[in-house]
Amino acid sequence: MRRTSIVGKRGLPAPRRDGGGTTSERLRRLDCDPELKEELVRYCRLRPGEVWEDPVRGHRVGVLDATKANDVNRIMDGQKARLAINDPPYNVAVGGANTAALRKVEVSSYLGFCQAWIANVLAVLDDDAHFYVWLGADYRGGFQPLPDFMILMREFRQVSPRNFITMRNQRGYGTQKNWMWVRQELLHYVKGDPPFRVIYTDIPKILRGYYKEVNGKRTENMERSRSRTIRAGNVWVDIQQVFYRMEENVPGCYAQKPLKAIERVMLSSSQGGDLVVDCFSHSGTTLLAGERLDRRVYTFDVDPVFAEITIRRLERYRCVGKTGWQWESPFPETGQKAGLQGGS
Ligand SMILES: C[S@@+](CC[C@H](N)C(=O)[O-])C[C@H]1O[C@@H](n2cnc3c(N)ncnc32)[C@H](O)[C@@H]1O
């Protein structure tokens, strides 16, 4: 079986490898290939406006628009979420490609888009809830949209800022004339007073010392600490961004977040059985994290292909225990014509 290639996550297309390990072809990002997109739509079970109900654990996946209040209410059906994980398009042209899905528009117009989806998501949050937003900053555009977004958020008095996390990508992009760009930003807001759990990384504690007397006994920090590894702070350096050698890779998805990052958010800011909402599903990372951590997830994407990939990713996980397709295709039925081959 010939192996197919995939796409660099938030970057240039990754090389395609055949069975012999040589780099021979490239598969374009789904947002860069309207013909391929059109072909894939034929295999999608949902049409715009439709919602899939998971018969096993009650998750929901829809083809809906986050800027439309009716659509967000539709997926929620009167229920409130304890956690919202939002990963909207960042208003940057990734890999130099300005596509309909990942378009760069005037900041004012981007903020109009944000104003609409933020209001819709906040309206479906529980009284005590967490609200996270992944965002970027384009230095060529005065670092837009990150600072503009932060200022916009001040209008939403129902939530208050809690933190500003930077996740460090292992691989970056840039020229010899600039620092390599390796950061992704994650803003954290809260509504009310939701519970929060401290999360530990896999990074071992190496500094010993910090003696303190406890019950008359001199103790060292290692004895007192709850974990042999360090706490996750607001700079994450221990999460590998997704690329084609990883099992969790979903070919065709150009903006997939690492499962570990979404699981970290979920573990710290929700509890077993909670309802989590994600209005920008894409590769379905939030849904998969919810499945693995016993949270119910209501999620959707405006694009039927990404809604279909989201459902298939869950089904594949349940069926074979894999978190993605690595370099195989989520749409094996398309065959070679579409440039995707392989499958599970
Ligand atoms: C950055 S990606 C999300 C990545 C996701 N967190 C993951 O790990 O795969 C953004 C997604 O938002 C979708 N999108 C763009 N505008 C939307 C809208 N108005 N409503 C819902 N989804 C939208 C795009 O189709 C794209 O799949």
The ligand as an SDF file (V2000), in Angstrom:
LIG
                    3D

 27 29  0  0  0  0  0  0  0  0999 V2000
   -7.8990   26.7470   13.7970 C   0  0  0  0  0  0  0  0  0  0  0  0
   -9.0390   25.5890   13.2130 S   0  0  0  0  0  0  0  0  0  0  0  0
   -9.4560   24.7000   14.6920 C   0  0  0  0  0  0  0  0  0  0  0  0
   -8.4520   23.5980   15.0130 C   0  0  0  0  0  0  0  0  0  0  0  0
   -8.9050   22.6110   16.0680 C   0  0  0  0  0  0  0  0  0  0  0  0
   -8.7370   23.1270   17.3980 N   0  0  0  0  0  0  0  0  0  0  0  0
   -8.1350   21.3110   15.9560 C   0  0  0  0  0  0  0  0  0  0  0  0
   -7.3690   20.9540   16.8670 O   0  0  0  0  0  0  0  0  0  0  0  0
   -8.2580   20.6310   14.9440 O   0  0  0  0  0  0  0  0  0  0  0  0
  -10.4080   26.6170   12.8760 C   0  0  0  0  0  0  0  0  0  0  0  0
  -11.6250   25.9420   12.2620 C   0  0  0  0  0  0  0  0  0  0  0  0
  -12.7010   26.8740   12.3520 O   0  0  0  0  0  0  0  0  0  0  0  0
  -13.5720   26.6700   11.2530 C   0  0  0  0  0  0  0  0  0  0  0  0
  -14.4000   27.8890   11.1300 N   0  0  0  0  0  0  0  0  0  0  0  0
  -14.0940   29.0570   10.5200 C   0  0  0  0  0  0  0  0  0  0  0  0
  -15.1080   29.9280   10.6480 N   0  0  0  0  0  0  0  0  0  0  0  0
  -16.0820   29.3070   11.3510 C   0  0  0  0  0  0  0  0  0  0  0  0
  -17.3680   29.6770   11.8140 C   0  0  0  0  0  0  0  0  0  0  0  0
  -17.8830   30.8810   11.5500 N   0  0  0  0  0  0  0  0  0  0  0  0
  -18.0870   28.7830   12.5270 N   0  0  0  0  0  0  0  0  0  0  0  0
  -17.5920   27.5440   12.7890 C   0  0  0  0  0  0  0  0  0  0  0  0
  -16.3930   27.1250   12.3630 N   0  0  0  0  0  0  0  0  0  0  0  0
  -15.6370   27.9910   11.6630 C   0  0  0  0  0  0  0  0  0  0  0  0
  -12.6350   26.3770   10.0910 C   0  0  0  0  0  0  0  0  0  0  0  0
  -13.3180   25.6460    9.0800 O   0  0  0  0  0  0  0  0  0  0  0  0
  -11.5180   25.5680   10.7850 C   0  0  0  0  0  0  0  0  0  0  0  0
  -11.7490   24.1990   10.6190 O   0  0  0  0  0  0  0  0  0  0  0  0
  1  2  1  0
  2  3  1  0
  2 10  1  0
  3  4  1  0
  4  5  1  0
  5  6  1  0
  5  7  1  0
  7  8  2  0
  7  9  1  0
 10 11  1  0
 11 12  1  0
 11 26  1  0
 12 13  1  0
 13 14  1  0
 13 24  1  0
 14 15  1  0
 14 23  1  0
 15 16  2  0
 16 17  1  0
 17 18  1  0
 17 23  2  0
 18 19  1  0
 18 20  2  0
 20 21  1  0
 21 22  2  0
 22 23  1  0
 24 25  1  0
 24 26  1  0
 26 27  1  0
M  CHG  2   2   1   9  -1
M  END
$$$$
